[in-house]
Amino acid sequence: MRTIRVQTSGATILLTEAPEPKVRDRQTGERAKDAVSGEPLMTIGVVYIEEGESSLIKVTVPESGVAEGLVLGSPVLLPGLIARPWESVFNGQQRHGIAYRCAAVTPAAFPVAAGA
């Protein structure tokens, strides 16, 4: 399916869930890995705020792209953020959504308020 680059320069992105291993198979506990590099994957939760609207999203990140010093509630950068629509049938029901992935997650600074 098509991937869509997400422009994040005008957004504030705050970390809401600490990085944790992405699981491929919940029954066996098998970790998800990148299909090309074989690197283990992690997931994070963020709130994406832009133009007065916000969304809670989960983002997949390669394990090596998770920076040290991440603090819950603090702003982060998500370089190379993409969105990929998906759909599947599970237990006879059609499901769909958007999967988000980025190259890394790093600490950022809070935006400076106008007139400050």
Buried (B, 14 or more C-beta within 10 A) or exposed (E): EEEEEBEBEEBBBBBBBEBEEBBEEEEEEEBBBEEEEEEBBBBBBBBBBBEEEEEEBBBBBBBEBBBEEBEEEBBBBBEEBBBBEEEEEEEEEEEEEEBBBBBBBBBBEEEEEEEE
